[in-house]
Amino acid sequence: MPPDPPRLSASALIRLSPVLRILGAVAALLAATLVAFILLRAFRLRKRHRAAFGAPLPAVDPARERLLDAPQALYHGTRFADGTAVLAPRWAHPCVGDLWCTDEAIFLQREAGGGRLSWPLAWIEDAALVRAPAELAGKDLPMVRIRFRRGGEALVSDFSLRGGMANLEKLRREVHLRQGTHNALALLGDLLTKEPVPGSGPPR
């Protein structure tokens, strides 16, 4: 028969007891810290979502003249600009949908009754052409990447359009002409309609 394992004496157990209590306290503290970190992160994420998606939309009319019409566009989802995932399903999940752009906003009608999403041009800070992995296509695709601010939070949305780079460039150009609070076309129109100041013409 194998020999019995050595047993700790009573005095050794007494000496070991404080160590075990300290280790238990440290483990409990680490667990509490981890739980607190997870709860704090969840609280901050909920706060960011409330700020972003609780912000009311300005009055934009989807029935205005369409500057670009892109049926069966690929919407690749929206995320926070720092890479944090968006939890709102209709904003986060990629889909196929009909996209169009007016002089007020970009609109996307999700297929299968998924609702309509809107990006007011006044909220958009940048529009860039990129190439990135597309979940819906299973490969890299050219995209327009929209950077916008909603409720004080910076977000990013990606789209791919039928017609390739030509339509992507057209959407990017239309957005750049009207994005943000400094609407280039509106400013140009104001300049063209202003009365000339006497004496401001070229010298004779």
Contacts in CASP RR format, 6 or more apart in sequence:
PFRMAT RR
TARGET T0000
AUTHOR 0000-0000-0000
METHOD contacts of the structure
MODEL  1
MPPDPPRLSASALIRLSPVLRILGAVAALLAATLVAFILLRAFRLRKRHR
AAFGAPLPAVDPARERLLDAPQALYHGTRFADGTAVLAPRWAHPCVGDLW
CTDEAIFLQREAGGGRLSWPLAWIEDAALVRAPAELAGKDLPMVRIRFRR
GGEALVSDFSLRGGMANLEKLRREVHLRQGTHNALALLGDLLTKEPVPGS
GPPR
8 16 0 8 1.000
45 84 0 8 1.000
45 87 0 8 1.000
48 80 0 8 1.000
48 84 0 8 1.000
48 153 0 8 1.000
49 86 0 8 1.000
49 87 0 8 1.000
49 88 0 8 1.000
51 151 0 8 1.000
51 152 0 8 1.000
51 153 0 8 1.000
52 80 0 8 1.000
52 150 0 8 1.000
52 151 0 8 1.000
52 152 0 8 1.000
52 153 0 8 1.000
52 155 0 8 1.000
53 88 0 8 1.000
53 91 0 8 1.000
53 150 0 8 1.000
54 151 0 8 1.000
55 150 0 8 1.000
55 151 0 8 1.000
55 152 0 8 1.000
57 118 0 8 1.000
57 120 0 8 1.000
58 120 0 8 1.000
58 122 0 8 1.000
60 102 0 8 1.000
60 104 0 8 1.000
60 105 0 8 1.000
60 118 0 8 1.000
60 120 0 8 1.000
61 102 0 8 1.000
61 104 0 8 1.000
62 100 0 8 1.000
62 102 0 8 1.000
62 105 0 8 1.000
62 107 0 8 1.000
62 116 0 8 1.000
62 118 0 8 1.000
64 102 0 8 1.000
64 103 0 8 1.000
64 104 0 8 1.000
65 102 0 8 1.000
65 103 0 8 1.000
66 100 0 8 1.000
66 101 0 8 1.000
66 102 0 8 1.000
67 101 0 8 1.000
67 102 0 8 1.000
67 103 0 8 1.000
67 174 0 8 1.000
68 99 0 8 1.000
68 100 0 8 1.000
68 101 0 8 1.000
68 167 0 8 1.000
68 170 0 8 1.000
68 171 0 8 1.000
68 174 0 8 1.000
69 100 0 8 1.000
70 98 0 8 1.000
70 99 0 8 1.000
70 100 0 8 1.000
70 161 0 8 1.000
70 162 0 8 1.000
70 167 0 8 1.000
70 171 0 8 1.000
71 97 0 8 1.000
71 98 0 8 1.000
71 99 0 8 1.000
71 162 0 8 1.000
72 96 0 8 1.000
72 97 0 8 1.000
72 98 0 8 1.000
72 162 0 8 1.000
73 96 0 8 1.000
73 97 0 8 1.000
73 98 0 8 1.000
73 99 0 8 1.000
73 108 0 8 1.000
73 159 0 8 1.000
73 160 0 8 1.000
73 161 0 8 1.000
73 162 0 8 1.000
74 94 0 8 1.000
74 95 0 8 1.000
74 96 0 8 1.000
74 97 0 8 1.000
74 134 0 8 1.000
74 136 0 8 1.000
74 137 0 8 1.000
74 141 0 8 1.000
74 159 0 8 1.000
74 160 0 8 1.000
74 161 0 8 1.000
75 94 0 8 1.000
75 95 0 8 1.000
75 96 0 8 1.000
75 97 0 8 1.000
75 99 0 8 1.000
75 108 0 8 1.000
75 110 0 8 1.000
75 117 0 8 1.000
75 157 0 8 1.000
75 158 0 8 1.000
75 159 0 8 1.000
76 94 0 8 1.000
76 132 0 8 1.000
76 134 0 8 1.000
76 135 0 8 1.000
76 136 0 8 1.000
76 143 0 8 1.000
76 157 0 8 1.000
76 158 0 8 1.000
76 159 0 8 1.000
76 160 0 8 1.000
77 86 0 8 1.000
77 91 0 8 1.000
77 92 0 8 1.000
77 93 0 8 1.000
77 94 0 8 1.000
77 95 0 8 1.000
77 157 0 8 1.000
77 158 0 8 1.000
78 86 0 8 1.000
78 91 0 8 1.000
78 92 0 8 1.000
78 155 0 8 1.000
78 156 0 8 1.000
78 157 0 8 1.000
79 85 0 8 1.000
79 86 0 8 1.000
79 92 0 8 1.000
79 155 0 8 1.000
79 156 0 8 1.000
80 86 0 8 1.000
80 153 0 8 1.000
80 154 0 8 1.000
80 155 0 8 1.000
80 156 0 8 1.000
81 147 0 8 1.000
81 154 0 8 1.000
81 155 0 8 1.000
81 156 0 8 1.000
82 154 0 8 1.000
83 156 0 8 1.000
85 92 0 8 1.000
86 92 0 8 1.000
86 155 0 8 1.000
90 110 0 8 1.000
90 114 0 8 1.000
90 115 0 8 1.000
90 117 0 8 1.000
91 117 0 8 1.000
94 134 0 8 1.000
94 135 0 8 1.000
94 136 0 8 1.000
95 110 0 8 1.000
95 111 0 8 1.000
95 114 0 8 1.000
95 136 0 8 1.000
96 111 0 8 1.000
96 136 0 8 1.000
97 108 0 8 1.000
97 109 0 8 1.000
97 110 0 8 1.000
97 111 0 8 1.000
98 108 0 8 1.000
98 109 0 8 1.000
98 111 0 8 1.000
99 106 0 8 1.000
99 107 0 8 1.000
99 108 0 8 1.000
99 109 0 8 1.000
99 159 0 8 1.000
99 161 0 8 1.000
100 106 0 8 1.000
100 107 0 8 1.000
101 107 0 8 1.000
101 171 0 8 1.000
101 174 0 8 1.000
101 175 0 8 1.000
103 121 0 8 1.000
103 178 0 8 1.000
103 185 0 8 1.000
104 120 0 8 1.000
104 121 0 8 1.000
105 118 0 8 1.000
105 119 0 8 1.000
105 120 0 8 1.000
105 121 0 8 1.000
106 118 0 8 1.000
106 119 0 8 1.000
106 121 0 8 1.000
106 124 0 8 1.000
106 146 0 8 1.000
106 171 0 8 1.000
106 175 0 8 1.000
107 116 0 8 1.000
107 117 0 8 1.000
107 118 0 8 1.000
107 119 0 8 1.000
108 116 0 8 1.000
108 117 0 8 1.000
108 118 0 8 1.000
108 159 0 8 1.000
109 115 0 8 1.000
109 116 0 8 1.000
110 116 0 8 1.000
110 117 0 8 1.000
119 146 0 8 1.000
119 148 0 8 1.000
119 157 0 8 1.000
121 175 0 8 1.000
121 178 0 8 1.000
121 179 0 8 1.000
121 180 0 8 1.000
121 183 0 8 1.000
122 179 0 8 1.000
122 180 0 8 1.000
122 181 0 8 1.000
122 183 0 8 1.000
123 148 0 8 1.000
123 149 0 8 1.000
123 150 0 8 1.000
123 180 0 8 1.000
124 146 0 8 1.000
124 147 0 8 1.000
124 148 0 8 1.000
124 175 0 8 1.000
124 179 0 8 1.000
124 180 0 8 1.000
125 147 0 8 1.000
125 148 0 8 1.000
125 149 0 8 1.000
125 154 0 8 1.000
125 179 0 8 1.000
125 180 0 8 1.000
126 146 0 8 1.000
126 147 0 8 1.000
126 179 0 8 1.000
127 144 0 8 1.000
127 145 0 8 1.000
127 146 0 8 1.000
127 147 0 8 1.000
127 171 0 8 1.000
127 172 0 8 1.000
127 175 0 8 1.000
127 176 0 8 1.000
127 179 0 8 1.000
128 144 0 8 1.000
128 145 0 8 1.000
128 147 0 8 1.000
128 172 0 8 1.000
129 142 0 8 1.000
129 143 0 8 1.000
129 144 0 8 1.000
129 145 0 8 1.000
129 165 0 8 1.000
129 168 0 8 1.000
129 169 0 8 1.000
129 172 0 8 1.000
130 142 0 8 1.000
130 143 0 8 1.000
130 144 0 8 1.000
130 145 0 8 1.000
130 158 0 8 1.000
131 140 0 8 1.000
131 141 0 8 1.000
131 142 0 8 1.000
131 143 0 8 1.000
132 140 0 8 1.000
132 141 0 8 1.000
132 143 0 8 1.000
132 145 0 8 1.000
132 158 0 8 1.000
133 139 0 8 1.000
133 140 0 8 1.000
134 140 0 8 1.000
134 141 0 8 1.000
134 143 0 8 1.000
134 160 0 8 1.000
137 160 0 8 1.000
141 160 0 8 1.000
142 160 0 8 1.000
142 164 0 8 1.000
142 165 0 8 1.000
142 168 0 8 1.000
143 158 0 8 1.000
143 159 0 8 1.000
143 160 0 8 1.000
143 168 0 8 1.000
144 158 0 8 1.000
144 159 0 8 1.000
144 160 0 8 1.000
144 161 0 8 1.000
144 168 0 8 1.000
144 171 0 8 1.000
144 172 0 8 1.000
144 175 0 8 1.000
145 156 0 8 1.000
145 157 0 8 1.000
145 158 0 8 1.000
146 156 0 8 1.000
146 157 0 8 1.000
146 158 0 8 1.000
146 159 0 8 1.000
146 175 0 8 1.000
147 154 0 8 1.000
147 155 0 8 1.000
147 156 0 8 1.000
148 154 0 8 1.000
148 155 0 8 1.000
148 156 0 8 1.000
148 157 0 8 1.000
149 155 0 8 1.000
159 168 0 8 1.000
159 171 0 8 1.000
160 168 0 8 1.000
161 167 0 8 1.000
161 168 0 8 1.000
161 171 0 8 1.000
176 184 0 8 1.000
177 183 0 8 1.000
177 184 0 8 1.000
177 185 0 8 1.000
178 184 0 8 1.000
178 185 0 8 1.000
178 186 0 8 1.000
END
